[in-house]
Amino acid sequence: MARKNAASRLTLKVVTGVGADGKNTYANRSIGSLSPALTDEDALAVGKGFAGLQKHGLDTVTRTDSAVLED
C-alpha cells in the first residue's frame, strides 16, 4: 500500500466572546499545507505561534492528517 498527497492541517479553536447564556463562543481558524513529517510538538508550537498573532484567546489546537491510499 502506498500513501500519496499526504498533508497536515491545523485547526485553532479560539474564544471569540461570551454569549447571552454566559458561555464562551468560539470560532475556528485553519492552517493548511503543513508537512506531515512535522512532529506533534512542532505542530503545537506552530499553532500557538499563529494564535499569538490574533486578538482572540486560544482554546485548542487540532491536527488533521490526510493522504490518498493506493495499492
C-alpha positions as CSV (number, residue, x, y, z in Angstrom):
1,M,0.0,0.0,0.0
2,A,1.3,3.5,-0.8
3,R,0.4,6.9,0.5
4,K,0.4,9.9,-1.8
5,N,-0.5,13.5,-1.5
6,A,0.0,13.4,2.3
7,A,-0.7,16.7,4.1
8,S,-1.4,18.0,7.5
9,R,-3.8,20.8,8.6
10,L,-4.1,22.6,12.0
11,T,-7.4,23.9,13.3
12,L,-7.2,26.5,16.0
13,K,-10.3,26.8,18.1
14,V,-10.4,30.4,19.6
15,V,-12.6,32.1,22.1
16,T,-14.3,35.0,20.4
17,G,-16.5,36.2,23.3
18,V,-19.3,35.3,25.7
19,G,-22.8,34.5,24.6
20,A,-26.1,35.7,26.2
21,D,-26.2,32.5,28.1
22,G,-22.8,33.2,29.7
23,K,-20.9,30.5,27.8
24,N,-17.9,31.1,25.7
25,T,-18.4,31.5,21.9
26,Y,-15.8,30.0,19.5
27,A,-14.5,30.3,16.0
28,N,-12.1,28.0,14.1
29,R,-9.0,29.2,12.2
30,S,-7.4,26.7,9.8
31,I,-3.8,26.5,8.7
32,G,-3.3,24.1,5.8
33,S,-0.5,22.6,3.7
34,L,1.7,21.7,6.6
35,S,4.3,18.9,6.2
36,P,3.0,15.6,7.5
37,A,6.6,15.0,8.8
38,L,6.1,17.8,11.3
39,T,6.2,16.4,14.9
40,D,3.1,16.9,17.1
41,E,5.3,19.1,19.4
42,D,6.3,21.3,16.5
43,A,2.7,21.4,15.1
44,L,1.5,22.6,18.6
45,A,4.3,25.3,18.6
46,V,3.1,26.4,15.1
47,G,-0.5,26.6,16.3
48,K,0.4,28.6,19.3
49,G,2.6,30.9,17.2
50,F,-0.3,31.7,14.9
51,A,-2.7,32.1,17.8
52,G,-0.4,34.7,19.3
53,L,-0.8,36.8,16.2
54,Q,-4.5,37.4,16.8
55,K,-6.6,39.1,19.4
56,H,-8.7,36.0,20.4
57,G,-7.6,33.5,23.0
58,L,-6.6,30.0,22.0
59,D,-8.7,27.1,23.3
60,T,-7.4,24.1,21.4
61,V,-5.2,23.1,18.6
62,T,-6.3,20.1,16.5
63,R,-4.1,18.4,13.9
64,T,-5.7,16.5,10.9
65,D,-3.5,14.3,8.7
66,S,-4.8,13.2,5.3
67,A,-3.4,11.1,2.4
68,V,-4.6,9.1,-0.6
69,L,-4.1,5.4,-0.1
70,E,-3.4,3.2,-3.1
71,D,-2.5,-0.5,-3.7
